[in-house]
Amino acid sequence: MPVILDKMEQGSIEWKLARMGCVTMSKAKALITGGKGKTRETYILEVASELISGVLSESINTWDMARGTMLEPYAAAAYKEITGLDIKHIGLGYLDEDRRIAASPDGLTINGGVEIKCQAPKNHLRTIIEAKNPKQFEAQIQGCMWVLGVDTWDYCSFCPEFKNQPLFIMTMKRDEEIIKTISEAAFSAVEEIDNYVRLAGIGDVSARVSEICDEANELIDIMQNKDVEIM
C-alpha cells in the first residue's frame, strides 16, 4: 500500500528532504534508458551523493518551470470546471513503508490521478494535433500509477493563450508492461544506490582530517549565506 504525505507542500524544504535518497517517478524515463546509460547513471549518482553527504542536489530554475508553477492553479481550476472533478493535492507518495521509491503527482482525483503540463503554445498545439501523450511524459505517468496504485491518469496540457482550447485532456490507462519495466529498473536503482553508499563509507579518517572538513564546511555554509553556529 502506498504511503501518502498529503500535508506537505511540493517544493518546500520538507518535501525535498522527504525525497532525499528516493528513486522518484519524475526520473522514470531516465531509469529505463537501459543498462548503465549516462543519463541513468548520472541520476543514480545524484541520489547516492545526497544520502552520503546530506546535501540536496541543486535544482535548475528556468522560465518554463516558473511558468508552470505560476499557471498550475489556473490549470487545476479549468480542469475542475470541465470535468467536475476535485483535485486533491498531495506532497509525496511512497510505494510502500520502505520509502525508497516515490512519486509527486500534480494531484489525485476520485478516478485516479492528474498530471498537468503548462506548455508553451507550440508544444500545446503539438499535443492537440497528435492527440496523444508526449512520449517524454509517458514513463513518469505510468510510474505514478504504479506507485500510487491507480488505474487511470489524466494528462492535461494547459495553455491560456489558446482561447478556444486552453486545456487538452487525455486519459491514460495503466500499462502493466511499461510498469514492469519501470518497477524492475527502480528496484535495481535502489540496490545500486545502496552499493555506492556502502562504498563511500569505507575509509578511516583521522581526527585532524575531520577537523579540516568541518572548517571547510563552515566556509561553504558562509558562501551559501547559511547560518553558522558560533562556538
C-alpha positions in Angstrom: 0.0 0.0 0.0 1.3 3.5 -0.8 2.2 5.9 2.0 0.8 9.3 1.1 2.1 12.6 2.7 -0.8 14.9 2.0 0.0 17.7 4.4 3.3 18.6 2.6 3.8 21.4 0.1 5.7 20.4 -3.0 8.9 22.3 -3.5 9.3 23.0 0.2 12.5 22.1 2.1 10.4 19.4 4.0 9.4 18.0 0.6 12.9 17.9 -0.7 14.2 16.2 2.4 11.4 13.6 2.2 12.5 12.8 -1.4 16.2 12.6 -0.5 17.6 9.2 -1.2 14.4 8.1 -3.0 14.0 7.0 -6.6 11.3 9.2 -7.9 9.0 8.8 -10.9 9.8 12.2 -12.3 13.0 10.4 -13.4 11.3 7.2 -14.6 12.3 7.9 -18.2 16.0 8.1 -17.2 15.7 4.8 -15.2 14.5 2.8 -18.2 17.1 4.1 -20.7 18.7 0.6 -20.4 21.9 -0.7 -18.8 24.0 1.9 -17.2 23.4 4.6 -19.7 24.9 8.1 -19.0 21.5 9.6 -18.0 20.5 6.8 -15.7 23.9 6.6 -14.1 24.0 10.3 -13.5 20.7 10.2 -11.7 21.7 7.2 -9.5 25.0 9.0 -8.6 22.9 12.1 -7.7 20.6 10.2 -5.3 23.5 8.3 -3.7 25.5 11.5 -3.2 22.6 13.1 -1.4 22.5 10.2 1.0 26.2 10.2 1.6 26.6 14.0 2.0 23.2 15.0 3.4 23.3 17.8 0.8 20.4 18.3 -1.5 21.2 18.4 -5.2 20.7 21.8 -6.7 17.6 22.3 -8.8 17.7 24.3 -12.0 15.1 27.1 -12.2 14.1 28.1 -15.7 11.4 30.3 -17.1 9.4 27.2 -18.3 9.5 25.8 -14.7 8.5 29.2 -13.2 5.7 29.5 -15.8 4.4 26.0 -14.9 4.3 26.7 -11.2 2.6 30.0 -11.8 -0.1 28.6 -14.1 -0.8 25.3 -12.4 -3.6 26.7 -10.1 -5.4 28.1 -13.2 -5.0 24.8 -15.0 -6.5 23.0 -11.9 -9.4 25.4 -11.9 -10.0 24.8 -15.6 -9.8 21.1 -15.1 -12.5 21.1 -12.4 -14.7 23.4 -14.5 -14.5 21.0 -17.4 -14.6 17.6 -15.6 -16.4 18.4 -12.4 -13.6 16.6 -10.5 -11.8 18.0 -7.5 -8.1 17.6 -7.4 -6.6 16.6 -4.1 -3.1 17.9 -3.9 -0.5 15.8 -2.0 3.1 16.3 -1.2 4.5 12.9 -1.9 3.5 9.3 -2.2 5.8 6.4 -1.4 5.4 3.0 -3.0 5.5 1.3 0.5 6.8 1.6 4.0 10.4 1.3 2.9 10.1 4.8 1.5 12.7 4.3 -1.2 10.5 4.8 -4.3 8.3 7.8 -4.6 6.1 10.0 -6.8 5.0 13.6 -6.5 1.8 13.8 -8.7 0.2 17.1 -9.5 -3.0 15.7 -7.9 -5.3 12.8 -7.2 -9.0 12.5 -8.1 -11.7 10.1 -7.4 -10.9 8.5 -10.8 -7.1 8.3 -10.4 -4.5 11.0 -10.9 -3.7 14.1 -12.8 -0.5 15.3 -14.5 -0.6 19.0 -15.5 1.9 20.4 -18.0 1.6 24.2 -18.6 3.2 24.1 -22.0 4.3 26.8 -24.4 1.9 27.4 -27.3 4.0 25.4 -29.8 4.1 22.3 -27.6 0.4 22.7 -26.6 -0.5 22.7 -30.3 1.6 19.7 -31.0 -0.2 17.8 -28.2 -3.6 18.7 -29.6 -2.6 17.7 -33.2 -1.0 14.4 -32.2 -3.9 13.7 -29.7 -1.7 11.6 -27.6 0.5 12.0 -24.6 4.0 13.2 -25.5 6.5 10.3 -25.1 8.7 12.2 -22.7 5.9 12.1 -20.0 4.7 8.5 -20.5 7.1 6.8 -18.2 6.5 9.4 -15.4 2.7 8.9 -15.6 2.9 5.1 -15.7 5.3 5.3 -12.8 2.9 7.4 -10.8 0.1 4.9 -11.4 2.3 2.1 -10.2 3.5 3.9 -7.0 0.0 5.2 -6.1 -1.9 2.1 -7.1 -4.4 3.6 -9.5 -5.6 2.5 -13.0 -6.2 5.8 -14.8 -4.4 9.1 -15.1 -5.4 12.3 -16.8 -2.7 14.0 -18.8 -3.5 17.7 -19.1 -1.8 20.3 -21.3 -2.8 23.9 -20.3 -2.0 27.0 -22.4 -4.2 30.0 -21.6 -3.1 31.7 -24.8 -5.2 29.2 -26.7 -8.6 30.8 -26.1 -10.7 28.1 -27.8 -8.9 25.1 -26.4 -6.7 26.1 -23.5 -7.0 22.7 -21.7 -6.4 19.4 -23.5 -7.1 16.3 -21.5 -6.2 12.8 -22.4 -7.0 9.9 -20.1 -4.2 7.3 -19.9 -4.8 3.7 -18.8 -2.4 1.6 -16.7 0.0 -0.3 -18.9 1.4 -3.3 -16.9 4.2 -4.0 -19.5 5.6 -0.5 -19.1 5.1 -0.6 -15.3 7.0 -3.9 -15.1 9.9 -2.3 -16.9 9.8 0.8 -14.6 9.5 -1.3 -11.4 12.4 -3.5 -12.3 14.6 -0.5 -13.1 13.5 1.3 -9.9 14.3 -1.6 -7.6 17.6 -2.1 -9.4 18.5 1.6 -8.9 17.8 1.3 -5.2 20.3 -1.5 -4.9 22.9 0.4 -6.9 22.4 3.5 -4.7 22.9 1.4 -1.6 26.1 -0.1 -3.0 27.5 3.3 -3.7 26.6 4.5 -0.2 28.4 1.4 1.2 31.4 2.0 -1.0 31.7 5.6 0.1 31.5 4.5 3.8 34.8 2.5 3.5 37.6 4.6 4.9 39.5 5.7 8.0 39.6 9.5 8.5 41.9 10.9 11.2 40.6 13.4 13.8 42.6 16.2 12.2 41.2 15.5 8.7 37.7 15.6 10.3 38.5 19.0 11.8 39.7 20.2 8.4 36.5 19.1 6.8 34.4 20.8 9.5 36.3 24.1 8.8 35.8 23.6 5.0 32.1 23.0 5.6 31.8 26.2 7.7 33.2 28.1 4.8 30.8 26.5 2.4 27.9 27.5 4.7 29.2 31.1 4.8 29.5 31.2 1.0 25.9 29.9 0.7 24.6 32.5 3.2 23.6 29.9 5.7 23.5 30.4 9.5 26.7 29.1 11.1 26.8 28.0 14.7 29.3 30.3 16.6 31.4 28.3 19.1 
